[in-house]
């Protein structure tokens, strides 16, 4: 099969995380969520706004697109540049995209000043990110290879030692493995198998796909 054009790789988070901090009796509640496009980001922001409609402020920031093409923020009544921009900058510094964050503030009666607000909103986002699960979206080939049973033990040891992802195996006339192999590792993987089997095998790239990877492990 022809190798498809590779997609843009990027980093984002899994799911939805919440964290609250208190500064001079003001409560700052940070909600952060994976949002796969701008429509999802806006829907998430609206959901949090409704949940905290009695709050003093619901400040927002979001980034979408594999190259961070869409970047938006809103100070929601806080002094200009003291909320949305610091929140957005934290997301950018971490290299994240397809992500939206809302920091809700319930005013505690004491003003924080511009520098205090910047630290509070930026800090709230930094802290909630520590709870979130960071994942990388990376290019993988879906590979099918067929080999004789005589090579099964040797190939299984190789797969285990290199922590490769075995998606499926069929025991037919020969062993048929379907695997996800990183694009960066494919040529070495192929050459190793050819050496291991003295080229007595068939190998084919069936698809190119972006997969979620957390701490080196594929998450389907």
N, C-alpha and C positions, 0 to 999 in steps of 0.2 A: 504494500500500500504506500501511496505517496505520503510523506510527512506533511501534515497541515501546518499552516502558518502559526507560529507561537503567539499566545495571547499575552497581554501585559500582566506581569506578576505584581502583587501588592500585599500589604499587611493590613489586617483589620482585627476585630474581636469576635468572640462568640457570645450570642445571647444578650442579656440585659443585666446590668449591675447597678446597685444603689449604695450610696454612702452619705452620711450626714456628719457635718462638723459644726461646732458652735464657736463664734468669735464675738466677744463683748455682747453676749446675750442674743445676738442674731443667729438664727439657724440657717445653714446653707445645705440644701439637700441636692446632691448630684445624682441624676439619672443618666446613664449612658447605654446606648444600644447599637447593635449592628443593624444598619439600614442599607439595603442593597441598591437603592436609587434615591433620587431626590424626593419622589412622591412618598416613599416610606419614611424618609427623614421628617418631612412636613407632617405626616400623619402621627408620628411618634411625638413630635413637639406639641401638636394639638391635644393629644391624649394627656400629656403631663400638665398642660395648661388647664385642662378641665379638672384634673385631679386636684390641682392646687390653685383653684380660681380665687381663693381668699388670700393668697400670698401677696407680699409686697411687690415682688419681682419674679418673673420666670425668664431668665436670660438664657440665650441659646447659641449654639454653634454646631455646624455640621459640614462634613466634607463627603463628596461623592465622586465616583469615577476612578478607574485604576491609576490614573495619573493626577489625581486630586484636582481635576478640572473645575469642579463645582465647590466653591467655598463661600459659606454664608454665616452671618452672625447677627445677633440682636441684643442690644443693651437693655431693652424693656424698661426704660425710664431711669436707669442708673446713669450717672454722668458719662458722657461719651468717652469711649475707649477704656472704661474701667472694668467691663464685664465680658462682653462678647469677644473682643479681640484677644484678651489674655486666655480665654477658654480655647479659642481657635488655635492660638499659637502653641498650646500644649499638645493638641492633636497633631499639628504639623511637625512639631519637634520629634514626636514619636514615630513619624512617618506613616500615620494611619489614614485610611480612607474608608468609605462606606460606613460611616459612623456618625451618630448624632448625640449631642449631650445637652441636657437642660439642667441649669443650676437654679433652684428655687430658693428665694430668700424670704424669711419671715423676720421683719425688722425687730430688733431687740431694744430700741430706744437710744442707742449710742451710735453716733456717726463714726465711720471708719476712715474717712478721708480718701482721696483718690488712690494713694499708694496702698492703703489698707484694703480697699476694694479689689485692686488688681491682684494682691497677694491672696485674698480670700477666694475669689472666683477661679483664678489659676490653680490655687492649691486644692480646691474642691475637686477639680477635674483630675489633677495629678493623683490625688488619693483614691478616687473611684477607679482610675485606671489600674491601680495596684491590685484591685479585686477582680478585674476583668481578665478573661482568658484571651491572650494574644495569639492570633493564627496568621500564618503566611499562606497566600495563594500562589502555588508554584506549578509550572508546566511539567506534566508527566505524559509518558507514552503508555497506552494500554497495549501490552505486548502478549502475544500468544506464542508459546514455543512447545514443540513436540519432540520427545526423545524416548529412547529405549529404556525399559525397566532396569537394565544393568547400570544405568547412571543415576538412579533415583537417590541412593544414599549420599553420593558425592554432591549432587545438586542440592539436596535438602540441607546439607551442612553449609554449603556456600550461601544459600539464601538466609539461613539463620545467622551465620557469622557477619553478614553484611546488612542485616536488618531490612531486607527487601520485603515488599508487601505482596503476598500471594493472595490474589482475589478469589481464584477458583482453581480446582484441579479435577480432571476427569481421568478415570482409569479405564482406558479403552484398549485397542490393539497396542497402542503406545500411551505413554503418560502425556497429557495435555495440560499445561499450566497457563493460566491467564494471570498476568501480573501488572502492577503499576510500577514503572521504572522512571526515575527522574531523567529528564532530557539530558541533564549534565552528566549523568552516570551511564547513559545507554550504551555508548560505544564500548566502554570498558566492560560493561555487563555482557554485551554480545560477544566480544572477543574472548572473554574468560570462558563463556559457555562453549564456544567453538573449540577452544583449546582443551577443555575438560572432556568433550565428547569426540574429539578428533574430527570435528565438523560433521558428525553423524547426528544431525538434528535439523529441525525446521524452525525458523523464527520469523515473525511478522508483526509489524506495528499496525494495530487495528484502529487506533484513535489517538488523538492528542487532546488532553483534558487538563483543566485547572483543578487542582485538589487542595484541600485545606490541610496544612501541616502544623502541628503543635509540638514543640520540643522534639522535632525530628520524626514524629509519628504521624502517619496519614489518618485523617478523620473523614470518614465518608458520611 
